[in-house]
Amino acid sequence: MTYYSDKDFKLFKGDCLDILKTIDTNSIDMIFADPPYNLSNDGFTCQSGKMVSVNKGKWDVSKGIENDFEFNKTWLLECQRVLKSTGSIWVSGTYHSIYSCGFAMQLLGFHILNDIIWFKPNASPNLSGRFFTASHESIIWARKDKKAKHTFNYNLMKEINDSDDFLKNPGKQMRSVWAMTVGSKKEKLFGKHPTQKPEKLLSRIISASTNEGDLILDVFNGSGTTGIIATKLGRKYLGIDINESFLDITIKRYKNLKFNSNTLF
Ligand SMILES: C[S@@+](CC[C@H](N)C(=O)[O-])C[C@H]1O[C@@H](n2cnc3c(N)ncnc32)[C@H](O)[C@@H]1O
């Protein structure tokens, strides 16, 4: 099950429903989960001016609304069990998946703190011209339950001065809409993942809701963006993915960070 392990960085290969069961109750400070979008339905989108299939891989094919919801409810329940009461969870997605996750979280008694809109100024154009160009993802931020006391580095967020995020005024409260371009080519140097999150996004999330030395879990590791930024910011990391090739990209990125100490963002 353990696919790779270094001091504070561990990767597990397998179904998160199985691996989550092996993690201790109340042991995780923060969870980031970017579950399958369930949007791989043989449609088309536009990438770098070319028409390409929307299909991300077998792992992203919907098993029907009810089954997808059952899956989401099951992994979210396990996440709630392993999360400390001082911790919090972030769940990202598009309209294909986010309502299912959000409803499951409400049913399970998570206390939703914010729904962040990640606005992508460089989103791909809409090919059909029959509806609006999709240019954002939603990220639900929640704590374990209503009584839990989650970590929030309010002042750090307020003081962030990010010249690329034209929606953030330095010295003013961080709002719930964040403008960030999708990751640069440099971030995909060690292999491509079809839904790789930008390092800047994870940097903001981790800085907002954890402290140095905290233990972070990513249930759907993918190319390991969460683990790379966790390591960079002095946090411990556990990542789970069912797909070996994505874990291999993660290991390359990790070794590059640890042993070549490349600047990331
Ligand atoms: C949306 S992607 C995550 C991308 C990631 N945030 C990144 O920055 O690269 C979802 C990932 O979940 C993995 N996955 C799908 N079903 C899974 C399951 N049941 N258990 C564990 N991983 C799974 C897929 O292989 C895929 O890499």
The ligand as a Gaussian input file, in Angstrom:
#p B3LYP/6-31G(d) Opt

LIG

0 1
 C       -9.050000      15.612000     -10.045000
 S       -7.668000      14.568000      -9.945000
 C       -6.619000      15.305000      -8.702000
 C       -5.580000      16.257000      -9.267000
 C       -4.632000      16.829000      -8.224000
 N       -5.310000      17.753000      -7.348000
 C       -3.424000      17.512000      -8.867000
 O       -3.137000      18.697000      -8.571000
 O       -2.741000      16.895000      -9.669000
 C       -8.342000      13.160000      -9.132000
 C       -7.372000      12.027000      -8.896000
 O       -8.053000      11.027000      -8.130000
 C       -7.577000       9.748000      -8.497000
 N       -8.641000       8.801000      -8.098000
 C       -9.816000       8.580000      -8.710000
 N      -10.569000       7.698000      -8.011000
 C       -9.837000       7.368000      -6.900000
 C      -10.069000       6.521000      -5.782000
 N      -11.198000       5.826000      -5.650000
 N       -9.111000       6.442000      -4.832000
 C       -7.960000       7.154000      -4.955000
 N       -7.684000       7.956000      -5.999000
 C       -8.601000       8.071000      -6.958000
 C       -7.291000       9.857000      -9.997000
 O       -6.309000       8.933000     -10.389000
 C       -6.840000      11.316000     -10.138000
 O       -5.439000      11.428000     -10.167000

